[in-house]
């Protein structure tokens, strides 16, 4: 199964790694056939059987596949304005467009890309 958590934040807000781990992948986030930000996959040190995927952000230029990240310390990117291409569920609970970083947990592949 999967689990997703939307963490509300204004576009431009810095995003820090939620876990200690290793960047497993940095890929384009595609909506309706167009790139809208990036997906960053992190394999947590304490739970290597899962991958944490973060979307709705622009990656930090210093971030690369294989980079080690520390929870709350390593900047991984900044929130983008995704509300212009996707209606955000958070918007019904906030006074803004509901922009956010989406964090998804899923099973890790048996080998890293």
N, C-alpha and C positions, 0 to 999 in steps of 0.2 A: 504494500500500500504506500500511499504518499500522504504527506501532510504539508499544508501551505500556511504561512503566516504573512500577512501584509502589515508592514510597519510604516505607518504614515509619516511623511516628511515632505517639506517643500522642495521643489526642484533646486538643485545646487547644493543641497545639504550633504556634507561629507558622510561617507559610509565606512565603518570600520568592521573588520572581520568579527563575526560573532563567536568564533571558535579558534583554538590553536589548531593549525594544520598545514596542509600543502595545497597550493593551487593546482588542480588537476586539469582544468580546461578554461579557456577564455574564448567564447564564441559570440557571434552576432545574435541578437534577439530579434526575431522576425515576426511582424504583424502584418497581415494582408499582403505578403510578398515583399515587404520593405523593411529595412533595418531600422529598429528603434531601440538603440541602446545595446547593452551587452549582457550576456549570461556568464557568471563566474561560478565555476564548480570548485568547491573546497572539500578535500578529504580530511576529516577531523583526526587528529592524532589519537584522541581517546576512543574513537569509534570508526576504525578503518573500514568497516563493512557497510558504511553509508557515505553518501555524498550530499553536501549541502549546496544547493544551487541558488544563487541570488540573481534576480533580474530587475529591470527598470533602472539601470544605472549606466554611467560612463565609467570605464575602468581608470584607475590611477595609472599614469604613464609609466611608473616604475614597476608595475605589477607584471609578472610573466609566469607562464606555466612552469611549475617546479619551485616557485617562490614559497618560502615558509612565511606563515602569517601567525600573528598572536592576537588572541581575543581582546577587543577593545583598544588595541594599540596600533595595529597595522591598517593604514588607510587603504581601502581597496577600490574606492571610486566615489562618485557623487550621484545623487538622485537626478533622474531626467524627468521631463514633463511628458508622461505617458498618457495623461488624460485627454490629449488631443487626438489619440488614435484608438483608445479603449476606454469605455465607460468604467470608472472605478467604483467598486462596491463600497469602499470607505467614504465616498462622497455623500452618501445618505446619512452618515454619522458625524460629518465634519462641516465646517463653514467654508471649505475650499473644494477644489476639484478632486480631492482624494488621492493625490499622488503618493506613491509609496515605493518601498523596496519589498519585493516578494521573495520570501525565503521558503524553499521547498526541500524536503528531506526525502531521499529515495535510496534504494539499495545500490551499492557501488558495483561497478563491473568487476569481474575477477582480475582484469588487467587494466592499467591506466593507459589512456591514449598517448 
